Amino acid sequence: MRVSECMTRDVRMANPNETLRDAARLMAELDAGVLPVSDGDRLVGMITDRDICVRAVAQGKGPDTKVSEIMSNEVRYCFDDEESDAVLRNMGDIQLRRLPVLNREKRLIGIVSLADLASIGQTARAGEALGGIVRPGGEHSQSIH
């Protein structure tokens, strides 16, 4: 099955100049733990509830801090025409639970989560991916060294 068949399509985005308070309010409104960050029509980052709670607070940042100061700048993504099992393997390898979904013109058209992929019958592969995701450390670790 292709990612386009199971992804979430209605994606709201944050702006890098918005505050963490704005991003947190939008996450609460959407009941979402992640927001893509766009500058115009360009995807420039991702911000998670964990980034706000752990990274920002640990650095002494307040709610008026700009999203651009805390967001992850290196965005990992997948394409809408990729096969779901390949995306699941990649999610495990790069230790991410959610990926923005782009079309081949590199425009954001959705987000796919581990839960989305598990809900389409990919439970065994989702379990394998989760095993990779929960490994300690990794590129997206919040720990302070």
N, CA, C and O atoms as CSV, one atom per row, in Angstrom:
chain,resi,resn,atom,element,x,y,z
A,1,MET,N,N,0.838,-1.176,0.000
A,1,MET,CA,C,0.000,0.000,0.000
A,1,MET,C,C,0.891,1.250,0.000
A,1,MET,O,O,1.940,1.277,0.644
A,2,ARG,N,N,0.468,2.256,-0.713
A,2,ARG,CA,C,1.218,3.507,-0.784
A,2,ARG,C,C,0.879,4.416,0.405
A,2,ARG,O,O,-0.219,4.358,0.959
A,3,VAL,N,N,1.832,5.238,0.772
A,3,VAL,CA,C,1.661,6.154,1.901
A,3,VAL,C,C,0.440,7.052,1.700
A,3,VAL,O,O,-0.267,7.354,2.662
A,4,SER,N,N,0.187,7.476,0.480
A,4,SER,CA,C,-0.943,8.371,0.194
A,4,SER,C,C,-2.286,7.777,0.605
A,4,SER,O,O,-3.258,8.509,0.791
A,5,GLU,N,N,-2.346,6.456,0.747
A,5,GLU,CA,C,-3.597,5.789,1.096
A,5,GLU,C,C,-3.865,5.745,2.595
A,5,GLU,O,O,-4.962,5.371,3.010
A,6,CYS,N,N,-2.890,6.119,3.411
A,6,CYS,CA,C,-3.104,6.007,4.857
A,6,CYS,C,C,-2.671,7.252,5.635
A,6,CYS,O,O,-2.849,7.296,6.853
A,7,MET,N,N,-2.118,8.246,4.978
A,7,MET,CA,C,-1.617,9.436,5.670
A,7,MET,C,C,-2.748,10.358,6.096
A,7,MET,O,O,-3.871,10.251,5.603
A,8,THR,N,N,-2.443,11.252,7.004
A,8,THR,CA,C,-3.364,12.313,7.395
A,8,THR,C,C,-3.154,13.472,6.432
A,8,THR,O,O,-2.032,13.949,6.261
A,9,ARG,N,N,-4.216,13.916,5.815
A,9,ARG,CA,C,-4.105,14.952,4.784
A,9,ARG,C,C,-4.297,16.374,5.296
A,9,ARG,O,O,-3.668,17.299,4.780
A,10,ASP,N,N,-5.125,16.564,6.267
A,10,ASP,CA,C,-5.432,17.912,6.748
A,10,ASP,C,C,-4.335,18.354,7.716
A,10,ASP,O,O,-4.416,18.105,8.918
A,11,VAL,N,N,-3.315,19.010,7.177
A,11,VAL,CA,C,-2.152,19.369,7.971
A,11,VAL,C,C,-2.125,20.884,8.184
A,11,VAL,O,O,-2.177,21.665,7.234
A,12,ARG,N,N,-2.042,21.271,9.445
A,12,ARG,CA,C,-1.854,22.691,9.787
A,12,ARG,C,C,-0.388,22.898,10.094
A,12,ARG,O,O,0.287,21.995,10.589
A,13,MET,N,N,0.098,24.079,9.802
A,13,MET,CA,C,1.520,24.348,9.984
A,13,MET,C,C,1.756,25.547,10.880
A,13,MET,O,O,0.915,26.437,11.007
A,14,ALA,N,N,2.924,25.540,11.494
A,14,ALA,CA,C,3.383,26.688,12.274
A,14,ALA,C,C,4.301,27.517,11.379
A,14,ALA,O,O,4.790,27.048,10.352
A,15,ASN,N,N,4.514,28.743,11.794
A,15,ASN,CA,C,5.428,29.650,11.110
A,15,ASN,C,C,6.647,29.830,12.001
A,15,ASN,O,O,6.498,29.875,13.222
A,16,PRO,N,N,7.839,29.933,11.444
A,16,PRO,CA,C,9.043,30.061,12.279
A,16,PRO,C,C,9.040,31.301,13.176
A,16,PRO,O,O,9.738,31.327,14.190
A,17,ASN,N,N,8.272,32.317,12.819
A,17,ASN,CA,C,8.229,33.543,13.616
A,17,ASN,C,C,7.148,33.540,14.684
A,17,ASN,O,O,7.068,34.468,15.489
A,18,GLU,N,N,6.322,32.512,14.700
A,18,GLU,CA,C,5.327,32.375,15.763
A,18,GLU,C,C,6.029,31.981,17.051
A,18,GLU,O,O,7.179,31.542,17.036
A,19,THR,N,N,5.333,32.141,18.151
A,19,THR,CA,C,5.914,31.802,19.449
A,19,THR,C,C,5.623,30.339,19.796
A,19,THR,O,O,4.760,29.693,19.201
A,20,LEU,N,N,6.371,29.850,20.773
A,20,LEU,CA,C,6.102,28.504,21.275
A,20,LEU,C,C,4.689,28.420,21.828
A,20,LEU,O,O,4.037,27.383,21.703
A,21,ARG,N,N,4.208,29.493,22.436
A,21,ARG,CA,C,2.836,29.524,22.941
A,21,ARG,C,C,1.853,29.300,21.789
A,21,ARG,O,O,0.913,28.516,21.915
A,22,ASP,N,N,2.075,29.992,20.667
A,22,ASP,CA,C,1.199,29.819,19.500
A,22,ASP,C,C,1.210,28.372,19.019
A,22,ASP,O,O,0.159,27.790,18.749
A,23,ALA,N,N,2.406,27.799,18.914
A,23,ALA,CA,C,2.530,26.416,18.450
A,23,ALA,C,C,1.844,25.459,19.420
A,23,ALA,O,O,1.143,24.542,18.993
A,24,ALA,N,N,2.040,25.665,20.717
A,24,ALA,CA,C,1.421,24.797,21.721
A,24,ALA,C,C,-0.102,24.905,21.672
A,24,ALA,O,O,-0.801,23.899,21.797
A,25,ARG,N,N,-0.610,26.105,21.491
A,25,ARG,CA,C,-2.072,26.283,21.387
A,25,ARG,C,C,-2.629,25.544,20.173
A,25,ARG,O,O,-3.675,24.901,20.251
A,26,LEU,N,N,-1.914,25.645,19.047
A,26,LEU,CA,C,-2.370,24.957,17.848
A,26,LEU,C,C,-2.318,23.442,18.041
A,26,LEU,O,O,-3.226,22.730,17.613
A,27,MET,N,N,-1.262,22.949,18.680
A,27,MET,CA,C,-1.179,21.517,18.970
A,27,MET,C,C,-2.343,21.080,19.851
A,27,MET,O,O,-2.941,20.029,19.621
A,28,ALA,N,N,-2.661,21.885,20.857
A,28,ALA,CA,C,-3.777,21.547,21.748
A,28,ALA,C,C,-5.100,21.534,20.980
A,28,ALA,O,O,-5.923,20.637,21.160
A,29,GLU,N,N,-5.292,22.533,20.127
A,29,GLU,CA,C,-6.515,22.623,19.334
A,29,GLU,C,C,-6.672,21.417,18.403
A,29,GLU,O,O,-7.773,20.896,18.221
A,30,LEU,N,N,-5.557,20.987,17.823
A,30,LEU,CA,C,-5.583,19.879,16.870
A,30,LEU,C,C,-5.439,18.511,17.529
A,30,LEU,O,O,-5.624,17.483,16.878
A,31,ASP,N,N,-5.106,18.497,18.826
A,31,ASP,CA,C,-4.765,17.259,19.528
A,31,ASP,C,C,-3.641,16.540,18.780
A,31,ASP,O,O,-3.718,15.345,18.495
A,32,ALA,N,N,-2.591,17.317,18.472
A,32,ALA,CA,C,-1.447,16.803,17.716
A,32,ALA,C,C,-0.172,17.027,18.508
A,32,ALA,O,O,-0.085,17.964,19.302
A,33,GLY,N,N,0.802,16.182,18.296
A,33,GLY,CA,C,2.071,16.309,18.996
A,33,GLY,C,C,3.186,16.854,18.131
A,33,GLY,O,O,4.324,16.978,18.585
A,34,VAL,N,N,2.873,17.178,16.893
A,34,VAL,CA,C,3.890,17.679,15.972
A,34,VAL,C,C,3.256,18.649,14.990
A,34,VAL,O,O,2.101,18.497,14.592
A,35,LEU,N,N,4.042,19.648,14.610
A,35,LEU,CA,C,3.616,20.581,13.571
A,35,LEU,C,C,4.754,20.785,12.584
A,35,LEU,O,O,5.891,21.038,12.984
A,36,PRO,N,N,4.454,20.677,11.302
A,36,PRO,CA,C,5.444,21.110,10.324
A,36,PRO,C,C,5.579,22.635,10.439
A,36,PRO,O,O,4.626,23.326,10.800
A,37,VAL,N,N,6.751,23.137,10.133
A,37,VAL,CA,C,6.982,24.578,10.168
A,37,VAL,C,C,7.278,25.020,8.750
A,37,VAL,O,O,8.176,24.489,8.096
A,38,SER,N,N,6.511,26.002,8.277
A,38,SER,CA,C,6.692,26.449,6.902
A,38,SER,C,C,6.953,27.942,6.858
A,38,SER,O,O,6.458,28.715,7.678
A,39,ASP,N,N,7.743,28.311,5.878
A,39,ASP,CA,C,7.988,29.712,5.571
A,39,ASP,C,C,7.441,29.893,4.162
A,39,ASP,O,O,8.085,29.514,3.183
A,40,GLY,N,N,6.257,30.472,4.066
A,40,GLY,CA,C,5.562,30.499,2.784
A,40,GLY,C,C,5.137,29.095,2.430
A,40,GLY,O,O,4.473,28.425,3.221
A,41,ASP,N,N,5.516,28.641,1.242
A,41,ASP,CA,C,5.156,27.270,0.845
A,41,ASP,C,C,6.322,26.302,1.010
A,41,ASP,O,O,6.287,25.186,0.491
A,42,ARG,N,N,7.349,26.728,1.728
A,42,ARG,CA,C,8.550,25.902,1.919
A,42,ARG,C,C,8.581,25.294,3.312
A,42,ARG,O,O,8.467,26.012,4.305
A,43,LEU,N,N,8.734,23.991,3.395
A,43,LEU,CA,C,8.859,23.282,4.667
A,43,LEU,C,C,10.265,23.521,5.202
A,43,LEU,O,O,11.247,23.130,4.572
A,44,VAL,N,N,10.365,24.173,6.382
A,44,VAL,CA,C,11.683,24.546,6.910
A,44,VAL,C,C,12.030,23.862,8.223
A,44,VAL,O,O,13.160,23.976,8.698
A,45,GLY,N,N,11.076,23.152,8.817
A,45,GLY,CA,C,11.364,22.488,10.076
A,45,GLY,C,C,10.171,21.732,10.607
A,45,GLY,O,O,9.104,21.685,9.996
A,46,MET,N,N,10.389,21.141,11.767
A,46,MET,CA,C,9.333,20.446,12.491
A,46,MET,C,C,9.477,20.823,13.954
A,46,MET,O,O,10.589,20.988,14.456
A,47,ILE,N,N,8.340,20.959,14.641
A,47,ILE,CA,C,8.372,21.200,16.084
A,47,ILE,C,C,7.399,20.237,16.745
A,47,ILE,O,O,6.279,20.035,16.276
A,48,THR,N,N,7.850,19.649,17.841
A,48,THR,CA,C,7.021,18.688,18.566
A,48,THR,C,C,6.692,19.220,19.956
A,48,THR,O,O,7.325,20.153,20.451
A,49,ASP,N,N,5.693,18.609,20.567
A,49,ASP,CA,C,5.367,18.951,21.946
A,49,ASP,C,C,6.568,18.670,22.843
A,49,ASP,O,O,6.811,19.393,23.809
A,50,ARG,N,N,7.295,17.646,22.528
A,50,ARG,CA,C,8.501,17.307,23.302
A,50,ARG,C,C,9.590,18.370,23.130
A,50,ARG,O,O,10.292,18.691,24.089
A,51,ASP,N,N,9.738,18.916,21.925
A,51,ASP,CA,C,10.692,20.010,21.725
A,51,ASP,C,C,10.367,21.173,22.661
A,51,ASP,O,O,11.256,21.759,23.279
A,52,ILE,N,N,9.085,21.491,22.751
A,52,ILE,CA,C,8.660,22.618,23.586
A,52,ILE,C,C,8.872,22.295,25.059
A,52,ILE,O,O,9.434,23.099,25.802
A,53,CYS,N,N,8.422,21.119,25.480
A,53,CYS,CA,C,8.474,20.769,26.903
A,53,CYS,C,C,9.868,20.447,27.396
A,53,CYS,O,O,10.230,20.825,28.510
A,54,VAL,N,N,10.649,19.764,26.600
A,54,VAL,CA,C,11.954,19.312,27.067
A,54,VAL,C,C,13.070,20.236,26.595
A,54,VAL,O,O,13.813,20.784,27.409
A,55,ARG,N,N,13.187,20.407,25.290
A,55,ARG,CA,C,14.299,21.202,24.765
A,55,ARG,C,C,14.196,22.668,25.204
A,55,ARG,O,O,15.160,23.224,25.730
A,56,ALA,N,N,13.045,23.290,24.992
A,56,ALA,CA,C,12.911,24.719,25.302
A,56,ALA,C,C,13.027,24.985,26.797
A,56,ALA,O,O,13.781,25.862,27.216
A,57,VAL,N,N,12.293,24.243,27.591
A,57,VAL,CA,C,12.315,24.478,29.034
A,57,VAL,C,C,13.700,24.196,29.607
A,57,VAL,O,O,14.171,24.933,30.473
A,58,ALA,N,N,14.357,23.141,29.136
A,58,ALA,CA,C,15.697,22.807,29.626
A,58,ALA,C,C,16.704,23.916,29.313
A,58,ALA,O,O,17.686,24.092,30.034
A,59,GLN,N,N,16.457,24.655,28.244
A,59,GLN,CA,C,17.338,25.762,27.870
A,59,GLN,C,C,16.900,27.088,28.488
A,59,GLN,O,O,17.489,28.133,28.212
A,60,GLY,N,N,15.860,27.039,29.326
A,60,GLY,CA,C,15.382,28.250,29.971
A,60,GLY,C,C,14.579,29.156,29.059
A,60,GLY,O,O,14.434,30.346,29.340
A,61,LYS,N,N,14.061,28.619,27.986
A,61,LYS,CA,C,13.274,29.401,27.028
A,61,LYS,C,C,11.847,29.540,27.530
A,61,LYS,O,O,11.294,28.621,28.134
A,62,GLY,N,N,11.267,30.684,27.277
A,62,GLY,CA,C,9.899,30.951,27.695
A,62,GLY,C,C,8.906,30.801,26.560
A,62,GLY,O,O,9.288,30.493,25.431
A,63,PRO,N,N,7.635,31.016,26.855
A,63,PRO,CA,C,6.575,30.825,25.861
A,63,PRO,C,C,6.611,31.834,24.714
A,63,PRO,O,O,5.977,31.613,23.683
A,64,ASP,N,N,7.339,32.930,24.878
A,64,ASP,CA,C,7.434,33.917,23.807
A,64,ASP,C,C,8.624,33.673,22.876
A,64,ASP,O,O,8.883,34.473,21.977
A,65,THR,N,N,9.340,32.581,23.087
A,65,THR,CA,C,10.454,32.192,22.222
A,65,THR,C,C,9.907,31.851,20.845
A,65,THR,O,O,8.841,31.246,20.728
A,66,LYS,N,N,10.619,32.231,19.823
A,66,LYS,CA,C,10.203,31.933,18.446
A,66,LYS,C,C,10.367,30.438,18.146
A,66,LYS,O,O,11.317,29.799,18.598
A,67,VAL,N,N,9.444,29.916,17.395
A,67,VAL,CA,C,9.480,28.519,16.974
A,67,VAL,C,C,10.820,28.193,16.313
A,67,VAL,O,O,11.358,27.105,16.514
A,68,SER,N,N,11.359,29.120,15.532
A,68,SER,CA,C,12.605,28.878,14.807
A,68,SER,C,C,13.784,28.579,15.725
A,68,SER,O,O,14.753,27.957,15.291
A,69,GLU,N,N,13.723,29.009,16.989
A,69,GLU,CA,C,14.819,28.766,17.925
A,69,GLU,C,C,14.828,27.338,18.470
A,69,GLU,O,O,15.858,26.869,18.954
A,70,ILE,N,N,13.705,26.654,18.396
A,70,ILE,CA,C,13.562,25.334,19.018
A,70,ILE,C,C,13.302,24.228,18.000
A,70,ILE,O,O,13.624,23.069,18.261
A,71,MET,N,N,12.735,24.556,16.867
A,71,MET,CA,C,12.356,23.528,15.888
A,71,MET,C,C,13.566,22.742,15.394
A,71,MET,O,O,14.703,23.208,15.469
A,72,SER,N,N,13.299,21.554,14.896
A,72,SER,CA,C,14.323,20.769,14.218
A,72,SER,C,C,14.407,21.269,12.787
A,72,SER,O,O,13.412,21.290,12.062
A,73,ASN,N,N,15.606,21.671,12.389
A,73,ASN,CA,C,15.779,22.239,11.049
A,73,ASN,C,C,15.941,21.180,9.971
A,73,ASN,O,O,15.555,21.391,8.822
A,74,GLU,N,N,16.509,20.049,10.342
A,74,GLU,CA,C,16.705,18.989,9.355
A,74,GLU,C,C,15.433,18.149,9.307
A,74,GLU,O,O,15.130,17.393,10.230
A,75,VAL,N,N,14.708,18.300,8.226
A,75,VAL,CA,C,13.421,17.619,8.100
A,75,VAL,C,C,13.594,16.335,7.305
A,75,VAL,O,O,14.049,16.347,6.161
A,76,ARG,N,N,13.226,15.244,7.926
A,76,ARG,CA,C,13.158,13.951,7.245
A,76,ARG,C,C,11.734,13.818,6.719
A,76,ARG,O,O,10.790,14.246,7.383
A,77,TYR,N,N,11.569,13.241,5.558
A,77,TYR,CA,C,10.245,13.134,4.953
A,77,TYR,C,C,10.187,11.897,4.076
A,77,TYR,O,O,11.188,11.218,3.844
A,78,CYS,N,N,8.980,11.628,3.597
A,78,CYS,CA,C,8.786,10.574,2.617
A,78,CYS,C,C,7.903,11.140,1.513
A,78,CYS,O,O,7.351,12.234,1.634
A,79,PHE,N,N,7.785,10.378,0.445
A,79,PHE,CA,C,6.934,10.792,-0.669
A,79,PHE,C,C,5.628,10.007,-0.647
A,79,PHE,O,O,5.576,8.870,-0.178
A,80,ASP,N,N,4.592,10.626,-1.156
A,80,ASP,CA,C,3.258,10.024,-1.133
A,80,ASP,C,C,3.161,8.743,-1.948
A,80,ASP,O,O,2.286,7.918,-1.686
A,81,ASP,N,N,4.039,8.557,-2.929
A,81,ASP,CA,C,3.957,7.364,-3.759
A,81,ASP,C,C,4.862,6.221,-3.286
A,81,ASP,O,O,4.978,5.199,-3.961
A,82,GLU,N,N,5.501,6.397,-2.124
A,82,GLU,CA,C,6.342,5.326,-1.576
A,82,GLU,C,C,5.470,4.243,-0.954
A,82,GLU,O,O,4.349,4.495,-0.512
A,83,GLU,N,N,6.013,3.043,-0.935
A,83,GLU,CA,C,5.314,1.915,-0.312
A,83,GLU,C,C,5.417,2.020,1.203
A,83,GLU,O,O,6.463,2.387,1.738
A,84,SER,N,N,4.335,1.698,1.885
A,84,SER,CA,C,4.266,1.858,3.336
A,84,SER,C,C,5.303,1.013,4.075
A,84,SER,O,O,5.846,1.459,5.086
A,85,ASP,N,N,5.590,-0.200,3.590
A,85,ASP,CA,C,6.564,-1.029,4.307
A,85,ASP,C,C,7.967,-0.423,4.239
A,85,ASP,O,O,8.720,-0.530,5.208
A,86,ALA,N,N,8.336,0.203,3.137
A,86,ALA,CA,C,9.641,0.861,3.028
A,86,ALA,C,C,9.710,2.065,3.963
A,86,ALA,O,O,10.742,2.316,4.585
A,87,VAL,N,N,8.617,2.803,4.058
A,87,VAL,CA,C,8.574,3.968,4.945
A,87,VAL,C,C,8.660,3.517,6.404
A,87,VAL,O,O,9.331,4.162,7.210
A,88,LEU,N,N,8.000,2.435,6.746
A,88,LEU,CA,C,8.073,1.899,8.108
A,88,LEU,C,C,9.505,1.515,8.477
A,88,LEU,O,O,9.976,1.830,9.569
A,89,ARG,N,N,10.187,0.838,7.570
A,89,ARG,CA,C,11.590,0.469,7.837
A,89,ARG,C,C,12.429,1.730,8.051
A,89,ARG,O,O,13.247,1.787,8.970
A,90,ASN,N,N,12.226,2.726,7.210
A,90,ASN,CA,C,12.971,3.972,7.323
A,90,ASN,C,C,12.679,4.679,8.650
A,90,ASN,O,O,13.595,5.212,9.276
A,91,MET,N,N,11.425,4.688,9.080
A,91,MET,CA,C,11.068,5.324,10.346
A,91,MET,C,C,11.819,4.664,11.508
A,91,MET,O,O,12.292,5.349,12.415
A,92,GLY,N,N,11.922,3.350,11.476
A,92,GLY,CA,C,12.666,2.636,12.509
A,92,GLY,C,C,14.141,2.977,12.466
A,92,GLY,O,O,14.771,3.176,13.505
A,93,ASP,N,N,14.691,3.044,11.264
A,93,ASP,CA,C,16.117,3.342,11.104
A,93,ASP,C,C,16.469,4.746,11.586
A,93,ASP,O,O,17.508,4.942,12.217
A,94,ILE,N,N,15.609,5.723,11.293
A,94,ILE,CA,C,15.919,7.116,11.660
A,94,ILE,C,C,15.262,7.530,12.979
A,94,ILE,O,O,15.377,8.680,13.402
A,95,GLN,N,N,14.579,6.591,13.621
A,95,GLN,CA,C,13.987,6.780,14.947
A,95,GLN,C,C,12.967,7.913,14.998
A,95,GLN,O,O,13.020,8.763,15.886
A,96,LEU,N,N,12.044,7.921,14.045
A,96,LEU,CA,C,10.978,8.917,14.032
A,96,LEU,C,C,9.620,8.230,13.957
A,96,LEU,O,O,9.436,7.260,13.221
A,97,ARG,N,N,8.677,8.749,14.728
A,97,ARG,CA,C,7.321,8.190,14.763
A,97,ARG,C,C,6.399,8.810,13.722
A,97,ARG,O,O,5.357,8.242,13.394
A,98,ARG,N,N,6.780,9.976,13.202
A,98,ARG,CA,C,5.939,10.684,12.231
A,98,ARG,C,C,6.841,11.294,11.164
A,98,ARG,O,O,7.953,11.739,11.448
A,99,LEU,N,N,6.341,11.304,9.940
A,99,LEU,CA,C,7.085,11.926,8.845
A,99,LEU,C,C,6.154,12.800,8.020
A,99,LEU,O,O,5.017,12.413,7.746
A,100,PRO,N,N,6.626,13.971,7.625
A,100,PRO,CA,C,5.856,14.753,6.652
A,100,PRO,C,C,5.836,13.984,5.331
A,100,PRO,O,O,6.789,13.284,4.990
A,101,VAL,N,N,4.751,14.127,4.606
A,101,VAL,CA,C,4.610,13.471,3.309
A,101,VAL,C,C,4.593,14.553,2.236
A,101,VAL,O,O,3.786,15.481,2.282
A,102,LEU,N,N,5.500,14.417,1.269
A,102,LEU,CA,C,5.598,15.373,0.174
A,102,LEU,C,C,5.196,14.700,-1.131
A,102,LEU,O,O,5.327,13.487,-1.290
A,103,ASN,N,N,4.700,15.519,-2.066
A,103,ASN,CA,C,4.523,14.995,-3.411
A,103,ASN,C,C,5.850,15.162,-4.144
A,103,ASN,O,O,6.795,15.715,-3.581
A,104,ARG,N,N,5.936,14.706,-5.361
A,104,ARG,CA,C,7.214,14.747,-6.080
A,104,ARG,C,C,7.626,16.174,-6.468
A,104,ARG,O,O,8.751,16.388,-6.919
A,105,GLU,N,N,6.730,17.146,-6.298
A,105,GLU,CA,C,7.089,18.556,-6.493
A,105,GLU,C,C,7.604,19.150,-5.182
A,105,GLU,O,O,7.848,20.352,-5.083
A,106,LYS,N,N,7.767,18.276,-4.170
A,106,LYS,CA,C,8.259,18.621,-2.833
A,106,LYS,C,C,7.348,19.616,-2.110
A,106,LYS,O,O,7.821,20.521,-1.423
A,107,ARG,N,N,6.047,19.438,-2.274
A,107,ARG,CA,C,5.047,20.202,-1.534
A,107,ARG,C,C,4.445,19.303,-0.465
A,107,ARG,O,O,4.129,18.141,-0.722
A,108,LEU,N,N,4.290,19.849,0.730
A,108,LEU,CA,C,3.712,19.085,1.834
A,108,LEU,C,C,2.250,18.794,1.544
A,108,LEU,O,O,1.467,19.702,1.264
A,109,ILE,N,N,1.893,17.519,1.614
A,109,ILE,CA,C,0.503,17.140,1.376
A,109,ILE,C,C,-0.085,16.304,2.511
A,109,ILE,O,O,-1.265,15.954,2.475
A,110,GLY,N,N,0.733,15.980,3.522
A,110,GLY,CA,C,0.217,15.192,4.629
A,110,GLY,C,C,1.291,14.844,5.632
A,110,GLY,O,O,2.443,15.264,5.521
A,111,ILE,N,N,0.880,14.064,6.617
A,111,ILE,CA,C,1.792,13.503,7.620
A,111,ILE,C,C,1.399,12.047,7.788
A,111,ILE,O,O,0.217,11.706,7.790
A,112,VAL,N,N,2.400,11.198,7.929
A,112,VAL,CA,C,2.122,9.796,8.204
A,112,VAL,C,C,2.767,9.446,9.540
A,112,VAL,O,O,3.908,9.818,9.815
A,113,SER,N,N,2.020,8.730,10.354
A,113,SER,CA,C,2.515,8.331,11.668
A,113,SER,C,C,2.628,6.815,11.732
A,113,SER,O,O,2.068,6.083,10.917
A,114,LEU,N,N,3.366,6.386,12.720
A,114,LEU,CA,C,3.477,4.956,12.972
A,114,LEU,C,C,2.081,4.369,13.198
A,114,LEU,O,O,1.790,3.265,12.737
A,115,ALA,N,N,1.230,5.096,13.896
A,115,ALA,CA,C,-0.135,4.626,14.149
A,115,ALA,C,C,-0.934,4.515,12.856
A,115,ALA,O,O,-1.707,3.572,12.684
A,116,ASP,N,N,-0.753,5.482,11.936
A,116,ASP,CA,C,-1.445,5.400,10.641
A,116,ASP,C,C,-1.079,4.109,9.924
A,116,ASP,O,O,-1.938,3.414,9.380
A,117,LEU,N,N,0.210,3.804,9.935
A,117,LEU,CA,C,0.687,2.620,9.225
A,117,LEU,C,C,0.264,1.331,9.925
A,117,LEU,O,O,-0.029,0.335,9.263
A,118,ALA,N,N,0.228,1.340,11.244
A,118,ALA,CA,C,-0.225,0.155,11.986
A,118,ALA,C,C,-1.713,-0.093,11.739
A,118,ALA,O,O,-2.153,-1.242,11.704
A,119,SER,N,N,-2.487,0.978,11.569
A,119,SER,CA,C,-3.937,0.839,11.409
A,119,SER,C,C,-4.344,0.244,10.071
A,119,SER,O,O,-5.499,-0.141,9.893
A,120,ILE,N,N,-3.406,0.165,9.121
A,120,ILE,CA,C,-3.739,-0.422,7.818
A,120,ILE,C,C,-3.288,-1.876,7.710
A,120,ILE,O,O,-3.202,-2.436,6.617
A,121,GLY,N,N,-3.003,-2.471,8.855
A,121,GLY,CA,C,-2.644,-3.877,8.855
A,121,GLY,C,C,-1.152,-4.136,8.837
A,121,GLY,O,O,-0.727,-5.277,8.658
A,122,GLN,N,N,-0.370,-3.128,9.016
A,122,GLN,CA,C,1.084,-3.264,9.028
A,122,GLN,C,C,1.588,-3.414,10.466
A,122,GLN,O,O,2.648,-2.887,10.804
A,123,THR,N,N,0.850,-4.118,11.306
A,123,THR,CA,C,1.183,-4.169,12.730
A,123,THR,C,C,2.534,-4.825,13.002
A,123,THR,O,O,3.278,-4.352,13.860
A,124,ALA,N,N,2.861,-5.884,12.304
A,124,ALA,CA,C,4.152,-6.537,12.545
A,124,ALA,C,C,5.294,-5.608,12.160
A,124,ALA,O,O,6.252,-5.450,12.917
A,125,ARG,N,N,5.198,-4.998,10.994
A,125,ARG,CA,C,6.236,-4.062,10.560
A,125,ARG,C,C,6.259,-2.825,11.453
A,125,ARG,O,O,7.333,-2.290,11.731
A,126,ALA,N,N,5.107,-2.367,11.903
A,126,ALA,CA,C,5.061,-1.215,12.804
A,126,ALA,C,C,5.765,-1.550,14.114
A,126,ALA,O,O,6.468,-0.714,14.680
A,127,GLY,N,N,5.573,-2.784,14.593
A,127,GLY,CA,C,6.269,-3.217,15.807
A,127,GLY,C,C,7.773,-3.232,15.626
A,127,GLY,O,O,8.515,-2.833,16.524
A,128,GLU,N,N,8.227,-3.691,14.469
A,128,GLU,CA,C,9.662,-3.677,14.178
A,128,GLU,C,C,10.181,-2.237,14.144
A,128,GLU,O,O,11.238,-1.938,14.699
A,129,ALA,N,N,9.433,-1.355,13.493
A,129,ALA,CA,C,9.842,0.055,13.410
A,129,ALA,C,C,9.889,0.674,14.791
A,129,ALA,O,O,10.819,1.415,15.109
A,130,LEU,N,N,8.887,0.375,15.622
A,130,LEU,CA,C,8.864,0.911,16.978
A,130,LEU,C,C,10.084,0.436,17.762
A,130,LEU,O,O,10.650,1.195,18.549
A,131,GLY,N,N,10.486,-0.799,17.552
A,131,GLY,CA,C,11.698,-1.308,18.198
A,131,GLY,C,C,12.914,-0.465,17.855
A,131,GLY,O,O,13.765,-0.217,18.710
A,132,GLY,N,N,12.997,-0.028,16.616
A,132,GLY,CA,C,14.098,0.844,16.209
A,132,GLY,C,C,13.951,2.245,16.751
A,132,GLY,O,O,14.939,2.877,17.124
A,133,ILE,N,N,12.735,2.734,16.797
A,133,ILE,CA,C,12.469,4.103,17.238
A,133,ILE,C,C,12.809,4.289,18.712
A,133,ILE,O,O,13.346,5.329,19.093
A,134,VAL,N,N,12.506,3.305,19.540
A,134,VAL,CA,C,12.696,3.468,20.982
A,134,VAL,C,C,14.108,3.163,21.459
A,134,VAL,O,O,14.382,3.223,22.658
A,135,ARG,N,N,15.018,2.832,20.527
A,135,ARG,CA,C,16.421,2.659,20.935
A,135,ARG,C,C,16.898,3.940,21.592
A,135,ARG,O,O,16.560,5.026,21.121
A,136,PRO,N,N,17.667,3.851,22.657
A,136,PRO,CA,C,18.195,5.064,23.316
A,136,PRO,C,C,19.088,5.860,22.373
A,136,PRO,O,O,19.759,5.305,21.504
A,137,GLY,N,N,19.078,7.174,22.569
A,137,GLY,CA,C,19.962,8.060,21.809
A,137,GLY,C,C,19.418,8.320,20.430
A,137,GLY,O,O,18.207,8.329,20.209
A,138,GLY,N,N,20.322,8.528,19.517
A,138,GLY,CA,C,19.934,8.811,18.142
A,138,GLY,C,C,19.939,10.297,17.872
A,138,GLY,O,O,20.072,11.122,18.775
A,139,GLU,N,N,19.792,10.605,16.617
A,139,GLU,CA,C,19.879,11.975,16.132
A,139,GLU,C,C,18.864,12.925,16.771
A,139,GLU,O,O,19.136,14.116,16.919
A,140,HIS,N,N,17.704,12.406,17.147
A,140,HIS,CA,C,16.642,13.257,17.671
A,140,HIS,C,C,16.508,13.173,19.185
A,140,HIS,O,O,15.465,13.525,19.737
A,141,SER,N,N,17.536,12.718,19.847
A,141,SER,CA,C,17.517,12.610,21.288
A,141,SER,C,C,17.432,14.006,21.912
A,141,SER,O,O,18.023,14.958,21.404
A,142,GLN,N,N,16.702,14.113,23.000
A,142,GLN,CA,C,16.541,15.388,23.698
A,142,GLN,C,C,17.554,15.565,24.813
A,142,GLN,O,O,17.598,16.618,25.448
A,143,SER,N,N,18.369,14.548,25.059
A,143,SER,CA,C,19.279,14.624,26.191
A,143,SER,C,C,20.312,15.733,25.987
A,143,SER,O,O,20.738,16.013,24.866
A,144,ILE,N,N,20.694,16.344,27.085
A,144,ILE,CA,C,21.675,17.431,27.069
A,144,ILE,C,C,23.007,16.857,27.481
A,144,ILE,O,O,23.113,16.200,28.516
A,145,HIS,N,N,24.026,17.100,26.676
A,145,HIS,CA,C,25.358,16.591,26.998
A,145,HIS,C,C,26.271,17.722,27.378
A,145,HIS,O,O,27.441,17.494,27.685
